[in-house]
Amino acid sequence: MIEAEALEKRYGGFIAVDKISFKVKEGEVFGFLGPNGAGKTTTMKMIQCVSPKDFGKLEVFGMDVSTDQRKIKGLLGVMPQENNLDPDFSVYQNLLIYSRYFNIPQRKAENIIEELLDFVMLNEKKDTLTTLLSGGMKRRLLLARALLNNPRLLVLDEPTVGMDPQARHLIWDKVKKLRSQGNTIVLSTHYLEEAQRLCDRLVIMDNGKILVEGKPLELIKEYIGTEIVEAENNPAALSCLEKTSSKFEVVGDTIHVYTDEPQRVMNALLKECDFGKVIVRRATLEDVFLKFTGRKMRD
Amino acid sequence: MSYLSLPELTRSLWKVWFRNKDVFMKTFMVNFIPSFIQPLLYLFAFGFGVGNSIDLMDGVSYIRFIAPALIAVGIMEASFFECTFASYVRMYYQKTFEAIIATPLSIEEVIAGELLWGATKSVVNTIIMLPIFAFFGIIDFPSSLLLIPFSFLAGLLFAAIGMCFTAISPSIDTLNYPTFLFITPMFLFSGTFFSLSLMPDAIRYFALAALPLTHVVIIIRSLTLTRLDPFLYISFVWIIIATLIFFVLSINLMKKRLIV
């Protein structure tokens, strides 16, 4: 579906995407993760053929993004990060006018729109101006708009940004449904829970580079372990831990001990090291993410 | 990328035109009223106010002298404001262009569609004004009917010039500069409300060389007075060449701004 090799994008002297390579296969959900400014959106924009690449190779559906933009864009569905619905039109008109850009005949478009409005549960709002929709409804309408041309590849840039939990779960359900129908989906997100739930494979990016690539659960297992024991940070506990062979990391005023046997580690720590408060939790993609991208603030 | 490289355009650009037309039709009455009221105000203020103290201007009554200028100003303002403030809102605030270029349309086609729409606004403006002037009997027919197709060409010129400013304007507020430094002087010094022959040579040559409205007024006045101006053909060629240059330039400037 998508093949990138040594793909590079610069803005003046700044390297936004630094020689990355990846492949997206048919039928999978592929995620781009990374802090702000990591190069996720830039990469997605190159895939969408709206931002030209500078160096390297990027093919979508086996076509070059520099020469076959029109064909590629006709087969893509794009849900942008920022709302760009047409405020001058109602929900229904938004979809109808957008369908013209894909050369969908009006009669056919009307049928598709009915189906899509049902799919995103906006049929009751079809005559409402988009400016009067809630944030979650706008995102759902953007998803419906991205599906108008029955795309072979769906590109979702931060699909649930700024949504409440109910709306977010609804979008997740829709994405899962689309995936089960065999759609190929590329998404970028800041929400690691979202990535863990939805993505078959993902890459973590930072400073324009891909740091790691894999399946969410395998990444967690490989780099963190299945569980994390968290304990309060104090010098006695630290020196005690250093005598054991545990894998651990100090994060501010807590110590993270990575393990596959939380019960044994916790008991040992409580008995031998005199820890005050100890919490055991499952390792998540967030732990992998922070391990690779560090804890420094970005903006 | 050169500023004058020729854009690749397909018929798809009309879809952008249709989108704008659909918005326009939703609020047609609101759009209709200013085009209708403005020429009436000018006619009363200048025609009866100033006109009563002026015998003849260039050999015709003052009201017949300014009628073509009012049509020309209407053409200029309709497309210039459409492709500056209105296009800026669509580009920057509504992200309409961004939404459209995610489809098979290219940015070149989006801008070309905007320009053609701007020109259409000028035609609509002229169609609304013609009956008013006909009612007062101050323009000649049938020659004035040629103003309808001519409005599209002249409108396209001002649309393209406006779009160039939109492409380089850092914010919507800075679009006030071309309005006051370009549109207002043209409104006054393009042979609109007084004959260019009354002006010092320097201003007259400047108006002929650099103010597009001068040429638009020359052509429109020739049509409404059924009187051939010696400059008529030169003005027509001037407008065609300037339109082509600004059409291509505005598309390239917008591409430079939006495709990074």
Interface residues (C-beta under 8 A of the other chain):
Chain A: Y11 Q48 V50 S51 P52 Q69 R70 K71 K73 G74 L76 V78 P80 E82 N83 N84 L85 D86 P87 D88 F89 Q93 I97 Y98 R100 Y101 F102 N103 N149
Chain B: S12 K15 F18 R19 D22 V23 K26 Q94 K95 T96 E98 A99 I100 I101 A102 T103 P104 L105 S106 I259 V260
